[in-house]
Amino acid sequence: MPGETATAIFSEALVRVFPPDVRAVDGLALDVKAGQIFGFLGANGSGKTTTVRMLTTLLRPTSGRASVLGVDVTKEPNRVRSQIGVALQEASLDDLQTGRELLRLQSRLYRVPPNEIESRVGHLLEIVDLVDVADRRIKTYSGGMKRRLDLAAALVHNPTVVFLDEPTTGLDPISREAIWRYVDELNRERGVTFFLTTQYLEEADRLAHDVAIMDKGKIVAQGSPEQLKASIGADVITVNVGDTDGMLQKAAEAVRSVPGLTDVRIVDESIVVYVRDGKSAVAPVVLALDERKVPVEEITLARPSLDDVFLRTTGRHLEAGEHAGAEGGAA
């Protein structure tokens, strides 16, 4: 159909089972349009990394099918690899090389014309802000510098689709912001399609045009960040009471006694309430807690966030503590 956006990444009924019977990815369907930044959001073990490994030909699907730029990942893996860029969770860099040497080597491996290598390497070093350290050994680089170099290595052959698996996990805020800026610029200025797996809600909200929330091998919600937040259809009241002397359960019973509150949940040491008119509901909630003599540490009223979407679809928050870890082999 004229004007229809082409599909860059596609999967249908994609499954990966690890012995003895762990369904890490369970019937995954994807249709990522060219020119998108697609955010794949989920906790450790949700299936994100396993999905990326299948789409990038590093892991064979148990069943189903997938393609990148119309090329089947199982039938023509070498052709897929030649057209994509990949930066996985752990940067595989040779500490004894310099940054410039690494990018030269990558250029030759991807058969970049010899007369273009130096200009392309220089341009990439500028993009990721590593010109000043380009001739230092990689072992002297910080974690953020290594991530940026790994991103540059994934771009040497000018791929139109790039897979980034947890690209900013463990980085400081300045390095994380730098990665976000490069991804956004490459997408806007060159139309590069990014498939971005992340555990950072802010990362998905900031960068992604479309977000899929992954849980236990399945997509449980998908849409633009604004669409997902709007799907909550309510304000969010959070009451923090701790859980001393069974007070958390007592607080939940008190809040559930307030008329008109149809969704009240206990999450960690808080009560989370979804209500259409949050401003009108705060006072009755506080009064109900006071009547039951429940001490309140904190109460907040907010518009829905991606974390609220995650909570509603998975039953838990995307914990900050999970951000530091990497998914295991059966992720």
Secondary structure by P-SEA (a helix, b strand, c coil): cccbbbbcbbbccbbbbcccccccccbbbbbbcccccccccccccccaaaaaaaaaccccccccccccccccccccaaaaaaccccccccccccccccaaaaaaaaaaaacccccaaaaaaaaaaaaaccccccccccccccaaaaaaaaaaaaccccccbbbbccccccccaaaaaaaaaaaaaaaaacbbbbbcccccaaaaaacccbbbbbccccccccccaaaaaacccbbbbbbbbccccaaaaaaaaaaaaccccccccccccbbbbbbcccccaaaaaaaaaaaacccccbbbbbcccaaaaaaaacccccccccccccccccc
